Amino acid sequence: MPQHVPFSLLEAFPRSAQQHTPAHPPQPRRIVFLARRDLGNPAAGGSELLVDRLADGLTRLGHQVTLLCGGPAAFRDYRVVSAGGDLSHYLRAKSSFARQVGDCDLLVEVCNGMPYLAPLWHDGPTLCLVNHVHTELWSMRFGGPLAPAARLGRRLEHWALAGAQPKKQRKKQEKKKQKNLLVAVSTSTAHALRDIGVERERIRVVHNGVEEPGPRAERSPEPLFVAVGRLVEYKRIDLLLRLWERVRPVTGGRLVIVGDGPERAALEQLAGPDVEFTGYVSDAEKHRLLCEAWLLLHPSAVEGWGLVVTEAAARETPAIAFDVPGLRDSVVDGETGVLARGESSFAAAWCALALSTDRRVLMGKAARERAARYRWGHTVRRFRAVAGEAVRDWVP
């Protein structure tokens, strides 16, 4: 049986977490999220959904929320401001903040690989939101002649997360040990932060939530397997397509790939029979597919949490994933799905669950019960508590 990481960092490191979480921390009124994309961006994914749910939830609780992002800015119930292009906005973040925002009670930097280094230029409380540490992903994205860029990006990300502190904080470090806090979306991410040198006292875990699903659609009478995500290298849909050639003769049925991305054309060339690429779909269509699916397949190399796993679980659809950071948090091996340790065990679990209706149904029910513990309302309230803590511990 696999060694499971603790359910929550509050259980993994209870003393540090309890010492730094006051019962009624002060609440920031003006909150700014600094992130790469808005949810309406065609390249948006789980990180953008999390930021949107946090921003929307905080707005409903009476906070004044602004999202400063790259690319297009859509209309929301909270303010969304474009700071430039998808990459150029990293360089313009400081000037765009000064020009278009001016001031705030808390600046939340969403670090997805490339940092904004907000603690170095923002004279006020900051909070870093981390989905996952990109340690191994840099070499996957920038290989061969671009390997130096991967090494540089990895070092910059690690330094930004573990070492970048404002001068005022550094000068007063001997008097006050608390540094800027980091929010991890899973215990796996929390441990990854510890591995690169982030003190455990700075880390808080705020899990992703999930919407209460609408009326269920009927399960497909024929085998239907679904994978959902942005089509990029580390999601490893190419591996899934190769495994499908081994699984299809045993199970029959269809494999549906939901999502889009730069790898789509190459993946469509690789796909064999009975594979469908849907591109982006509406929430209603995603709901229907997750309800109808026999299994959710998630071959990703790493995740912060694996939001779609919880979305599928809420619809009684178990998941098969690899035993990797993030997915080992969202999938309980043998209960709500299966965590594979290699390609052969992934294919074997796929076949076994497809052929065992009783086991699949039991896992689906267990998955739904666990998903009921994760709702966006709880996520927002937990994040608000950490935001209050970040403001309280700021050294002016």
C-alpha positions as a Markdown table, in Angstrom:
| # | Residue | x | y | z |
|---|---|---|---|---|
| 1 | Met | 0.0 | 0.0 | 0.0 |
| 2 | Pro | 1.3 | 3.5 | -0.7 |
| 3 | Gln | 2.4 | 5.9 | 1.9 |
| 4 | His | -0.1 | 8.7 | 2.0 |
| 5 | Val | 0.9 | 12.2 | 2.9 |
| 6 | Pro | -1.3 | 13.8 | 5.6 |
| 7 | Phe | -4.7 | 15.2 | 4.6 |
| 8 | Ser | -3.8 | 18.7 | 5.7 |
| 9 | Leu | -0.6 | 20.6 | 6.6 |
| 10 | Leu | -2.5 | 21.6 | 9.8 |
| 11 | Glu | -2.2 | 17.9 | 10.7 |
| 12 | Ala | 1.3 | 17.5 | 9.3 |
| 13 | Phe | 2.8 | 20.5 | 11.1 |
| 14 | Pro | 0.1 | 21.3 | 13.8 |
| 15 | Arg | 2.3 | 23.3 | 16.1 |
| 16 | Ser | 3.6 | 25.8 | 13.6 |
| 17 | Ala | 0.2 | 26.2 | 11.9 |
| 18 | Gln | -1.7 | 26.7 | 15.2 |
| 19 | Gln | 0.9 | 29.1 | 16.5 |
| 20 | His | 0.4 | 31.4 | 13.5 |
| 21 | Thr | -3.3 | 31.2 | 12.9 |
| 22 | Pro | -5.2 | 33.6 | 15.2 |
| 23 | Ala | -8.9 | 33.0 | 15.9 |
| 24 | His | -9.9 | 36.4 | 14.5 |
| 25 | Pro | -7.1 | 37.9 | 12.3 |
| 26 | Pro | -7.5 | 41.4 | 10.9 |
| 27 | Gln | -9.2 | 41.4 | 7.5 |
| 28 | Pro | -7.7 | 43.2 | 4.5 |
| 29 | Arg | -10.3 | 45.3 | 2.6 |
| 30 | Arg | -8.5 | 45.9 | -0.7 |
| 31 | Ile | -6.9 | 42.7 | -2.1 |
| 32 | Val | -5.0 | 42.5 | -5.4 |
| 33 | Phe | -4.2 | 39.2 | -7.2 |
| 34 | Leu | -1.2 | 39.3 | -9.5 |
| 35 | Ala | -1.5 | 36.4 | -11.9 |
| 36 | Arg | -0.6 | 35.3 | -15.4 |
| 37 | Arg | -4.1 | 34.9 | -16.9 |
| 38 | Asp | -7.7 | 35.7 | -16.3 |
| 39 | Leu | -10.2 | 32.8 | -16.4 |
| 40 | Gly | -11.5 | 33.9 | -19.7 |
| 41 | Asn | -8.1 | 33.5 | -21.4 |
| 42 | Pro | -8.1 | 30.6 | -23.9 |
| 43 | Ala | -5.1 | 29.1 | -22.1 |
| 44 | Ala | -6.7 | 29.3 | -18.6 |
| 45 | Gly | -6.7 | 26.2 | -16.4 |
| 46 | Gly | -7.0 | 25.1 | -12.8 |
| 47 | Ser | -4.9 | 27.9 | -11.4 |
| 48 | Glu | -7.1 | 30.6 | -13.1 |
| 49 | Leu | -10.2 | 28.8 | -11.8 |
| 50 | Leu | -8.9 | 28.9 | -8.3 |
| 51 | Val | -8.1 | 32.6 | -8.5 |
| 52 | Asp | -11.5 | 33.4 | -9.9 |
| 53 | Arg | -13.3 | 31.4 | -7.2 |
| 54 | Leu | -11.2 | 33.2 | -4.5 |
| 55 | Ala | -11.7 | 36.6 | -6.0 |
| 56 | Asp | -15.4 | 36.1 | -6.5 |
| 57 | Gly | -15.9 | 34.7 | -3.0 |
| 58 | Leu | -13.9 | 37.4 | -1.3 |
| 59 | Thr | -15.9 | 40.0 | -3.3 |
| 60 | Arg | -19.2 | 38.5 | -2.0 |
| 61 | Leu | -17.8 | 38.7 | 1.5 |
| 62 | Gly | -17.4 | 42.5 | 1.1 |
| 63 | His | -13.7 | 42.8 | 0.0 |
| 64 | Gln | -12.6 | 45.0 | -2.9 |
| 65 | Val | -10.8 | 42.6 | -5.2 |
| 66 | Thr | -8.7 | 43.4 | -8.3 |
| 67 | Leu | -7.0 | 40.9 | -10.6 |
| 68 | Leu | -3.9 | 42.3 | -12.4 |
| 69 | Cys | -3.0 | 39.8 | -15.2 |
| 70 | Gly | -1.5 | 39.3 | -18.6 |
| 71 | Gly | -3.5 | 39.0 | -21.7 |
| 72 | Pro | -7.2 | 39.8 | -22.1 |
| 73 | Ala | -9.2 | 41.1 | -19.2 |
| 74 | Ala | -12.8 | 40.0 | -19.0 |
| 75 | Phe | -15.7 | 41.6 | -17.1 |
| 76 | Arg | -16.2 | 40.1 | -13.7 |
| 77 | Asp | -18.0 | 41.0 | -10.5 |
| 78 | Tyr | -14.5 | 42.0 | -9.3 |
| 79 | Arg | -12.1 | 44.3 | -11.2 |
| 80 | Val | -9.8 | 42.8 | -13.9 |
| 81 | Val | -7.0 | 44.8 | -15.3 |
| 82 | Ser | -4.6 | 43.7 | -18.1 |
| 83 | Ala | -1.0 | 44.6 | -17.5 |
| 84 | Gly | 0.2 | 43.7 | -21.0 |
| 85 | Gly | 0.9 | 40.5 | -23.0 |
| 86 | Asp | 1.1 | 37.0 | -21.7 |
| 87 | Leu | 4.9 | 37.3 | -21.1 |
| 88 | Ser | 5.5 | 41.1 | -21.2 |
| 89 | His | 3.3 | 41.7 | -18.2 |
| 90 | Tyr | 5.9 | 40.1 | -15.9 |
| 91 | Leu | 8.2 | 43.0 | -16.7 |
| 92 | Arg | 5.4 | 45.5 | -16.4 |
| 93 | Ala | 3.9 | 44.2 | -13.2 |
| 94 | Lys | 5.4 | 46.8 | -10.9 |
| 95 | Ser | 4.6 | 49.8 | -13.1 |
| 96 | Ser | 1.1 | 48.5 | -14.0 |
| 97 | Phe | 0.4 | 48.1 | -10.3 |
| 98 | Ala | 1.6 | 51.6 | -9.5 |
| 99 | Arg | -0.3 | 53.1 | -12.4 |
| 100 | Gln | -3.6 | 51.1 | -12.4 |
| 101 | Val | -4.0 | 50.0 | -8.8 |
| 102 | Gly | -2.0 | 52.3 | -6.7 |
| 103 | Asp | -2.3 | 50.7 | -3.3 |
| 104 | Cys | -3.9 | 47.8 | -1.5 |
| 105 | Asp | -4.0 | 46.1 | 1.9 |
| 106 | Leu | -2.7 | 42.8 | 0.5 |
| 107 | Leu | -1.0 | 41.8 | -2.7 |
| 108 | Val | -1.4 | 38.1 | -3.6 |
| 109 | Glu | 1.3 | 36.9 | -6.0 |
| 110 | Val | 0.2 | 33.8 | -7.9 |
| 111 | Cys | 3.5 | 32.0 | -8.7 |
| 112 | Asn | 3.2 | 29.4 | -11.5 |
| 113 | Gly | 6.9 | 29.0 | -12.3 |
| 114 | Met | 7.9 | 32.5 | -13.4 |
| 115 | Pro | 7.8 | 34.8 | -10.3 |
| 116 | Tyr | 6.8 | 38.5 | -10.1 |
| 117 | Leu | 9.2 | 39.1 | -7.1 |
| 118 | Ala | 6.5 | 41.2 | -5.6 |
| 119 | Pro | 8.0 | 41.3 | -2.1 |
| 120 | Leu | 11.0 | 43.1 | -3.4 |
| 121 | Trp | 9.1 | 46.1 | -4.9 |
| 122 | His | 5.7 | 46.2 | -3.0 |
| 123 | Asp | 5.9 | 48.2 | 0.2 |
| 124 | Gly | 3.1 | 46.3 | 2.0 |
| 125 | Pro | 1.9 | 42.8 | 2.9 |
| 126 | Thr | 2.3 | 40.1 | 0.3 |
| 127 | Leu | 1.1 | 36.5 | 0.1 |
| 128 | Cys | 2.4 | 34.0 | -2.4 |
| 129 | Leu | -0.1 | 31.4 | -3.8 |
| 130 | Val | 1.6 | 28.3 | -5.1 |
| 131 | Asn | -0.1 | 25.5 | -7.1 |
| 132 | His | 3.0 | 23.5 | -7.6 |
| 133 | Val | 6.8 | 23.9 | -7.7 |
| 134 | His | 8.0 | 23.5 | -11.2 |
| 135 | Thr | 11.3 | 21.9 | -10.4 |
| 136 | Glu | 11.2 | 19.0 | -12.9 |
| 137 | Leu | 8.9 | 20.8 | -15.3 |
| 138 | Trp | 11.5 | 23.3 | -16.4 |
| 139 | Ser | 13.5 | 20.6 | -18.1 |
| 140 | Met | 10.4 | 19.1 | -19.7 |
| 141 | Arg | 9.5 | 22.5 | -21.2 |
| 142 | Phe | 13.0 | 23.6 | -22.1 |
| 143 | Gly | 15.1 | 20.7 | -23.3 |
| 144 | Gly | 18.0 | 20.3 | -25.6 |
| 145 | Pro | 19.6 | 23.6 | -26.6 |
| 146 | Leu | 17.3 | 25.4 | -24.2 |
| 147 | Ala | 18.5 | 23.6 | -21.1 |
| 148 | Pro | 20.3 | 26.7 | -19.8 |
| 149 | Ala | 17.0 | 28.5 | -19.8 |
| 150 | Ala | 15.5 | 25.6 | -17.8 |
| 151 | Arg | 18.3 | 25.8 | -15.2 |
| 152 | Leu | 17.9 | 29.6 | -14.9 |
| 153 | Gly | 14.1 | 29.4 | -14.6 |
| 154 | Arg | 14.4 | 26.7 | -11.9 |
| 155 | Arg | 16.9 | 28.7 | -9.9 |
| 156 | Leu | 14.9 | 31.9 | -10.1 |
| 157 | Glu | 11.7 | 30.2 | -9.1 |
| 158 | His | 13.3 | 28.5 | -6.1 |
| 159 | Trp | 15.0 | 31.7 | -5.0 |
| 160 | Ala | 11.8 | 33.7 | -5.3 |
| 161 | Leu | 9.8 | 31.2 | -3.2 |
| 162 | Ala | 12.4 | 30.5 | -0.6 |
| 163 | Gly | 14.7 | 33.5 | -0.4 |
| 164 | Ala | 13.2 | 36.7 | -1.8 |
| 165 | Gln | 12.2 | 39.0 | 1.2 |
| 166 | Pro | 11.8 | 42.8 | 1.2 |
| 167 | Lys | 14.6 | 44.8 | 2.7 |
| 168 | Lys | 12.4 | 46.0 | 5.7 |
| 169 | Gln | 11.7 | 42.4 | 6.5 |
| 170 | Arg | 15.3 | 41.3 | 6.3 |
| 171 | Lys | 16.5 | 44.2 | 8.6 |
| 172 | Lys | 14.0 | 43.3 | 11.2 |
| 173 | Gln | 14.4 | 39.5 | 10.9 |
| 174 | Glu | 16.2 | 39.1 | 14.2 |
| 175 | Lys | 13.3 | 40.8 | 16.1 |
| 176 | Lys | 10.5 | 39.1 | 14.2 |
| 177 | Lys | 10.9 | 35.7 | 12.8 |
| 178 | Gln | 7.7 | 35.6 | 10.7 |
| 179 | Lys | 8.3 | 36.2 | 6.9 |
| 180 | Asn | 5.8 | 36.5 | 4.1 |
| 181 | Leu | 3.5 | 33.6 | 4.0 |
| 182 | Leu | 3.0 | 31.1 | 1.2 |
| 183 | Val | -0.3 | 29.3 | 0.4 |
| 184 | Ala | 0.1 | 25.8 | -1.0 |
| 185 | Val | -2.9 | 24.1 | -2.6 |
| 186 | Ser | -2.0 | 20.6 | -1.3 |
| 187 | Thr | 0.2 | 18.9 | 1.2 |
| 188 | Ser | 2.4 | 17.7 | -1.7 |
| 189 | Thr | 3.0 | 21.3 | -2.7 |
| 190 | Ala | 3.8 | 22.2 | 0.9 |
| 191 | His | 6.4 | 19.4 | 1.1 |
| 192 | Ala | 7.9 | 20.6 | -2.3 |
| 193 | Leu | 8.2 | 24.1 | -0.8 |
| 194 | Arg | 10.0 | 22.6 | 2.2 |
| 195 | Asp | 12.3 | 20.7 | -0.1 |
| 196 | Ile | 13.6 | 23.9 | -1.7 |
| 197 | Gly | 14.2 | 25.6 | 1.7 |
| 198 | Val | 10.9 | 27.3 | 2.6 |
| 199 | Glu | 10.5 | 27.3 | 6.4 |
| 200 | Arg | 7.5 | 25.3 | 7.5 |
| 201 | Glu | 6.3 | 28.2 | 9.6 |
| 202 | Arg | 5.6 | 30.2 | 6.4 |
| 203 | Ile | 3.4 | 27.6 | 4.7 |
| 204 | Arg | -0.3 | 27.3 | 4.9 |
| 205 | Val | -2.5 | 24.8 | 3.0 |
| 206 | Val | -5.7 | 25.9 | 1.3 |
| 207 | His | -7.3 | 23.1 | -0.7 |
| 208 | Asn | -9.2 | 23.7 | -3.9 |
| 209 | Gly | -12.9 | 23.4 | -3.8 |
| 210 | Val | -15.6 | 22.1 | -6.1 |
| 211 | Glu | -19.0 | 23.3 | -7.1 |
| 212 | Glu | -22.1 | 21.4 | -6.0 |
| 213 | Pro | -22.9 | 19.4 | -9.1 |
| 214 | Gly | -26.3 | 19.8 | -10.8 |
| 215 | Pro | -28.6 | 17.0 | -11.7 |
| 216 | Arg | -26.7 | 13.9 | -12.7 |
| 217 | Ala | -26.7 | 12.7 | -16.3 |
| 218 | Glu | -27.0 | 8.9 | -16.9 |
| 219 | Arg | -23.8 | 6.9 | -17.0 |
| 220 | Ser | -22.8 | 5.8 | -20.5 |
| 221 | Pro | -24.0 | 2.2 | -21.3 |
| 222 | Glu | -20.9 | 1.7 | -23.3 |
| 223 | Pro | -17.3 | 2.1 | -21.9 |
| 224 | Leu | -16.4 | 5.8 | -21.9 |
| 225 | Phe | -13.1 | 7.1 | -20.6 |
| 226 | Val | -12.4 | 10.8 | -20.2 |
| 227 | Ala | -9.3 | 12.9 | -19.7 |
| 228 | Val | -9.6 | 16.7 | -19.0 |
| 229 | Gly | -6.9 | 19.3 | -19.1 |
| 230 | Arg | -4.8 | 21.7 | -21.1 |
| 231 | Leu | -2.9 | 19.9 | -23.8 |
| 232 | Val | 0.7 | 20.6 | -22.8 |
| 233 | Glu | 3.8 | 18.3 | -22.3 |
| 234 | Tyr | 3.5 | 17.6 | -18.6 |
| 235 | Lys | -0.1 | 16.4 | -18.8 |
| 236 | Arg | 1.3 | 13.4 | -20.8 |
| 237 | Ile | -1.7 | 12.8 | -23.0 |
| 238 | Asp | 0.7 | 11.2 | -25.5 |
| 239 | Leu | 1.3 | 8.5 | -22.9 |
| 240 | Leu | -2.4 | 8.0 | -22.4 |
| 241 | Leu | -2.9 | 7.5 | -26.2 |
| 242 | Arg | -0.2 | 4.9 | -26.3 |
| 243 | Leu | -1.7 | 3.0 | -23.4 |
| 244 | Trp | -5.1 | 3.2 | -25.1 |
| 245 | Glu | -3.7 | 0.9 | -27.8 |
| 246 | Arg | -3.1 | -1.7 | -25.1 |
| 247 | Val | -6.4 | -1.1 | -23.3 |
| 248 | Arg | -8.9 | -0.8 | -26.1 |
| 249 | Pro | -8.7 | -4.4 | -27.3 |
| 250 | Val | -9.7 | -5.5 | -23.7 |
| 251 | Thr | -12.3 | -2.9 | -22.8 |
| 252 | Gly | -13.6 | -1.5 | -26.0 |
| 253 | Gly | -15.4 | 1.8 | -25.8 |
| 254 | Arg | -14.2 | 5.4 | -26.4 |
| 255 | Leu | -11.6 | 7.7 | -25.1 |
| 256 | Val | -12.5 | 11.4 | -25.0 |
| 257 | Ile | -9.9 | 14.1 | -24.6 |
| 258 | Val | -11.3 | 17.4 | -23.3 |
| 259 | Gly | -9.3 | 20.5 | -23.6 |
| 260 | Asp | -6.9 | 22.3 | -26.0 |
| 261 | Gly | -3.4 | 23.5 | -26.1 |
| 262 | Pro | -0.1 | 23.7 | -28.1 |
| 263 | Glu | 0.2 | 19.9 | -28.2 |
| 264 | Arg | -3.2 | 19.2 | -29.8 |
| 265 | Ala | -2.2 | 18.8 | -33.4 |
| 266 | Ala | 0.6 | 16.4 | -32.6 |
| 267 | Leu | -1.6 | 14.4 | -30.3 |
| 268 | Glu | -4.3 | 14.1 | -32.9 |
| 269 | Gln | -1.7 | 12.7 | -35.3 |
| 270 | Leu | -0.8 | 10.1 | -32.6 |
| 271 | Ala | -4.3 | 9.1 | -31.7 |
| 272 | Gly | -5.6 | 5.7 | -32.8 |
| 273 | Pro | -9.2 | 4.5 | -33.3 |
| 274 | Asp | -12.1 | 5.5 | -31.0 |
| 275 | Val | -10.4 | 8.7 | -29.7 |
| 276 | Glu | -12.2 | 12.0 | -29.8 |
| 277 | Phe | -10.8 | 15.4 | -29.1 |
| 278 | Thr | -13.5 | 17.9 | -28.1 |
| 279 | Gly | -11.4 | 21.1 | -27.6 |
| 280 | Tyr | -12.8 | 23.4 | -24.9 |
| 281 | Val | -16.3 | 22.6 | -23.8 |
| 282 | Ser | -18.9 | 24.5 | -21.7 |
| 283 | Asp | -19.3 | 23.7 | -18.0 |
| 284 | Ala | -22.6 | 22.0 | -18.8 |
| 285 | Glu | -20.9 | 19.7 | -21.4 |
| 286 | Lys | -18.0 | 18.9 | -19.0 |
| 287 | His | -20.6 | 18.0 | -16.4 |
| 288 | Arg | -22.3 | 15.7 | -18.8 |
| 289 | Leu | -19.1 | 14.0 | -19.8 |
| 290 | Leu | -17.9 | 13.5 | -16.2 |
| 291 | Cys | -21.3 | 12.1 | -15.3 |
| 292 | Glu | -21.3 | 9.7 | -18.3 |
| 293 | Ala | -17.7 | 8.6 | -17.9 |
| 294 | Trp | -16.8 | 5.3 | -16.5 |
| 295 | Leu | -13.4 | 6.6 | -15.4 |
| 296 | Leu | -11.4 | 9.8 | -15.3 |
| 297 | Leu | -7.9 | 9.3 | -16.6 |
| 298 | His | -5.2 | 11.7 | -15.3 |
| 299 | Pro | -1.7 | 10.8 | -16.6 |
| 300 | Ser | 0.0 | 14.1 | -15.6 |
| 301 | Ala | 3.6 | 14.1 | -14.4 |
| 302 | Val | 2.8 | 16.5 | -11.5 |
| 303 | Glu | -0.1 | 18.6 | -10.3 |
| 304 | Gly | -0.8 | 21.1 | -7.5 |
| 305 | Trp | -4.0 | 19.2 | -6.6 |
| 306 | Gly | -5.7 | 17.9 | -9.7 |
| 307 | Leu | -9.0 | 19.9 | -9.6 |
| 308 | Val | -10.7 | 17.8 | -12.2 |
| 309 | Val | -10.3 | 14.7 | -10.0 |
| 310 | Thr | -12.5 | 16.4 | -7.4 |
| 311 | Glu | -14.9 | 17.6 | -10.1 |
| 312 | Ala | -15.2 | 14.0 | -11.4 |
| 313 | Ala | -15.5 | 12.6 | -7.8 |
| 314 | Ala | -18.4 | 14.9 | -7.1 |
| 315 | Arg | -20.2 | 13.0 | -10.0 |
| 316 | Glu | -19.3 | 9.6 | -8.6 |
| 317 | Thr | -16.6 | 9.0 | -11.3 |
| 318 | Pro | -13.3 | 7.5 | -9.9 |
| 319 | Ala | -9.9 | 8.4 | -11.3 |
| 320 | Ile | -6.8 | 6.6 | -12.4 |
| 321 | Ala | -3.7 | 8.7 | -12.0 |
| 322 | Phe | 0.0 | 8.3 | -11.4 |
| 323 | Asp | 1.4 | 8.4 | -7.9 |
| 324 | Val | 2.8 | 11.9 | -8.3 |
| 325 | Pro | 2.7 | 15.1 | -6.2 |
| 326 | Gly | -0.8 | 16.6 | -6.1 |
| 327 | Leu | -2.6 | 13.6 | -7.5 |
| 328 | Arg | -1.7 | 11.6 | -4.5 |
| 329 | Asp | -3.5 | 14.2 | -2.5 |
| 330 | Ser | -6.7 | 14.3 | -4.6 |
| 331 | Val | -6.9 | 10.5 | -5.2 |
| 332 | Val | -7.1 | 8.1 | -2.3 |
| 333 | Asp | -5.5 | 4.9 | -3.7 |
| 334 | Gly | -7.8 | 1.9 | -3.7 |
| 335 | Glu | -10.8 | 4.0 | -2.3 |
| 336 | Thr | -11.7 | 6.8 | -4.7 |
| 337 | Gly | -9.5 | 5.6 | -7.5 |
| 338 | Val | -6.1 | 4.1 | -8.3 |
| 339 | Leu | -2.6 | 5.6 | -8.1 |
| 340 | Ala | -0.4 | 3.8 | -10.6 |
| 341 | Arg | 3.4 | 3.6 | -10.2 |
| 342 | Gly | 4.2 | 2.9 | -13.8 |
| 343 | Glu | 2.8 | 2.6 | -17.3 |
| 344 | Ser | 1.9 | -1.1 | -17.0 |
| 345 | Ser | 0.2 | -0.6 | -13.6 |
| 346 | Phe | -1.8 | 2.3 | -15.1 |
| 347 | Ala | -3.0 | 0.2 | -18.0 |
| 348 | Ala | -3.7 | -2.8 | -15.7 |
| 349 | Ala | -5.8 | -0.6 | -13.4 |
| 350 | Trp | -7.6 | 0.9 | -16.4 |
| 351 | Cys | -8.6 | -2.6 | -17.6 |
| 352 | Ala | -9.5 | -3.9 | -14.2 |
| 353 | Leu | -11.8 | -1.1 | -13.2 |
| 354 | Ala | -13.4 | -1.0 | -16.7 |
| 355 | Leu | -14.3 | -4.7 | -16.3 |
| 356 | Ser | -15.5 | -4.5 | -12.7 |
| 357 | Thr | -18.7 | -2.6 | -12.4 |
| 358 | Asp | -19.2 | -3.3 | -8.7 |
| 359 | Arg | -15.7 | -2.0 | -7.8 |
| 360 | Arg | -16.1 | 1.0 | -10.0 |
| 361 | Val | -19.4 | 1.9 | -8.4 |
| 362 | Leu | -18.1 | 1.5 | -4.9 |
| 363 | Met | -15.1 | 3.8 | -5.7 |
| 364 | Gly | -17.4 | 6.3 | -7.3 |
| 365 | Lys | -19.6 | 6.5 | -4.1 |
| 366 | Ala | -16.5 | 6.9 | -1.9 |
| 367 | Ala | -15.2 | 9.6 | -4.3 |
| 368 | Arg | -18.4 | 11.5 | -4.0 |
| 369 | Glu | -18.4 | 11.4 | -0.2 |
| 370 | Arg | -14.8 | 12.7 | -0.1 |
| 371 | Ala | -15.6 | 15.4 | -2.6 |
| 372 | Ala | -18.4 | 16.7 | -0.4 |
| 373 | Arg | -15.6 | 17.8 | 2.1 |
| 374 | Tyr | -14.3 | 20.2 | -0.5 |
| 375 | Arg | -16.5 | 23.2 | -1.4 |
| 376 | Trp | -15.4 | 26.6 | -2.6 |
| 377 | Gly | -17.1 | 28.4 | 0.3 |
| 378 | His | -14.7 | 26.6 | 2.7 |
| 379 | Thr | -11.7 | 27.4 | 0.4 |
| 380 | Val | -12.6 | 31.1 | 0.4 |
| 381 | Arg | -13.0 | 31.3 | 4.2 |
| 382 | Arg | -9.7 | 29.5 | 4.8 |
| 383 | Phe | -7.9 | 31.7 | 2.4 |
| 384 | Arg | -9.4 | 34.8 | 4.1 |
| 385 | Ala | -8.1 | 33.6 | 7.4 |
| 386 | Val | -4.6 | 33.3 | 6.0 |
| 387 | Ala | -4.9 | 36.7 | 4.3 |
| 388 | Gly | -5.7 | 38.2 | 7.6 |
| 389 | Glu | -2.7 | 36.5 | 9.2 |
| 390 | Ala | -0.4 | 37.9 | 6.5 |
| 391 | Val | -1.7 | 41.4 | 7.2 |
| 392 | Arg | -1.4 | 41.0 | 10.9 |
| 393 | Asp | 2.2 | 39.8 | 10.7 |
| 394 | Trp | 3.4 | 42.5 | 8.3 |
| 395 | Val | 6.3 | 44.6 | 9.7 |
| 396 | Pro | 5.7 | 48.2 | 8.5 |
